[in-house]
């Protein structure tokens, strides 16, 4: 990693350490089921502290950006993982196949809904927007990993009228029998978003697939 990148990371780390708040860290960790350690930086504070970092870091070479993101991702405090994925989004103009592959890998690293949903929708979804559903999403429908399943269900969340409805229904049909909160929630979430532009199709899918409980409630929330 070059000096410019190291200096930016050092400045960010110092700012985060200075503003850390143990009293806030504990409830933040509890909210995430104590799966991660927190510095105690609420989102508005974190974003304010990382604004200049992101502005400068996204101007670096693609390889440096990926290296910085990996460095942040490996740190134990959860706030750094948030900055890592925000950096990857900020560097969108530099995305190439290496970025796309990294996005896929991150789904199963330090996985929880707060990171997976951002990666699935804002990174993977944006990376594949405008093209055919990638083969990896069909593979993830067969996966035993629920985070890969969830990503396949929601990566099209912002596509609206451009959503591949055939794939979405296939995903729902394939995964509806998984009695897991994050899968049922994702099915409902994907359908709820699509209901905004195609309510008749969504209501037909709910009926045809026999959706119940959480998935159905979420899907028809705005019906």
N, C-alpha and C positions, 0 to 999 in steps of 0.2 A: 504494500500500500504506500502510495506517495505521501510526501510531507503535507501537502494541502489537505488531503483526506484525513490524515492523522490529526492535524490541528483542528479541523472541524469537529471530529469526534471527541477530542479532548475538551474543547470548549463546551460542547453539548453535555458531556458527562459532568463537568464542573457545575454548570448551571442547574442540572437536574439534582445533583447532590446538595447544592446550596439551598434549593427550594423544597427539598423533600420534607414530608410531614408524617412522622410515625403515627400520629393520632388518626390521620386519614388513611394511612396504609392498611391498618388492621381491618376496618370495615370494607375497604375496597377488595381486599383478599377474600374476606368472608363472602362477599357478593358473588365472587367467582369460585365458590366452593373450596377456597383455600388451595387451589391448584397452582397458584403462582404467587411469587413475592412481589410486593408493590413498594414504590418509593413514597406513595401518598400524593401523587400529582393528579388532581382532577383534570378532566379533558380540557377545559378552557386554559388552565395553567400550562399543561403540557404543550398545547398548540401554540401558546404565546412564546414559550421558551424555545420551541423547535422551529419557529417560523423562519428565522434568518438562516438557520442550519439547512433547512430544506431548500431554500432559495439558492443558496450557494452550492450545495451538494449536487443538485440536479444538473448543474452546468458541467460537471466533471465527465471524464470519459466513461463509457458504459461499463467497462471492466472495473473501474474504481467504484462506481455506484453499486454494482453487485457485491463487491468486496465489503463496502461499508454496510450495506444492508445485512450481509451475513454476520458481520461483526456485531451489529446491534441485535440481531436475532438471537445470537448465542448468549447474550448477557442474561443474568437471572431475573432481573426486574422486568415486570411485564410492560411497563411504559416504553421500554426500548424496542420491544417487538412492535408496538403500535407505530413508533417512528420509522421502523424498518419498512413496514408495508406502505406507510404514507410516502416515504422516499421513493419506493418503487413506482408508486402512482404518479408522483411529481415528475419522474423521469420518463414519462410515457413517450415522448418524442424519440427516445433512444431504444425503445423496445425492439428486440429481435428474438430469434428462436431461443437464445440462451435465457433471456428473461422469461419467455413462455414456459420453458422447462422448469425454471426455478419456481415459478408460481405453482405449478402442479406439485412439486416436491414439498412446498411449504404447507400444503393442506394437511399432511400427516405429521407435521413437526410442531410440537408444543400446541397441540390442537385443542381448541375450545371454540364456542360459538363466536366469541368476540373477534377472533382472528380469522377463522374459517369463512365467516360470512363476508368480511371485507375482501379477502383473497378471492373467494368464489365470484362475487358480484362485480367488484370494482377492478380487479386485476384480470382474472381468467375470463370473466364475461366480456370485459372491454377488449382483451387481446384477441378473442375469437369473433368479435362482433363483425357482422357483414359477410361472414363465410358460412360454410356448412358446419353442422355439428361435428366436432372432431371425434375421431375414433376412440380416443381415450375416455370420452364421456360414456360411450356405449360399454366400454370395459368396466367403468366404475359402477355401472348399474349391477354388475355381477359381483362386485367387491364385497368382502366381508367387513371392510372398514366403513363405518357409518358416516364419517366425515367426507369420504369420497362419494358415498351415496348422496349425502346432502348437497354437495357441490354440484353433482349432476342434475339435481332437481332445481337448484336456484341460480345457476350461472347465467341463465337467460332472463333474470328477474327484471332488468331494465330494457329489454328488447321491445316490449309493447307489441305493436302489430307485426313486428319482424320475428317474433318468437316462432320457432319450429314446433308447431303444435303436435305434429306427429311424434316427434321425439319426446316432448313433455308428457303426452299421454302414455307413451311406452314406459317412461320412467316411473310414472305414477302406478301403472299396472304392475310393473316389476317390483316396486318397493312398498306398495300399500300394506302388505302383510307383515312388514316389520313393525312390531309393536314397541317402537322406541320414540320417546318424546321428540327428539331432534329430527327424526324422519317424518313423523306425522305432522309436526309443525311446518317443516319445509314443504310438504305437499300442499298444505293449506295456504301457506304464504305464496307459493308460486301461482296457485289458482286464484287467490285473492287479487294479486297484481294483474293477472290476465283478465279478471272479471271487469276491470276498469275499461277495457277496450273490446272485450268479447264475452259479455255476460251469458249469452245463449249457449255458447260452446262450453263454458265452465260449468253451468248448471247441468248440462247434458252429461258431462264427464263425471260429475259428482254422483249423478243418478246411475249412470252406466257402470261405473266402477264400484258402486255400493259403498262409498266413503261414509265413515261414521265418526263420531266423537270429535276430537281436536281437529283433525284434517277437514272435516265437513264444516265445523263452526268457523274455522279460519277462512276457508274457501268462500263461504257465503256471508261473511261478516258485513259486506256492504251491499248485499242483495236487496 
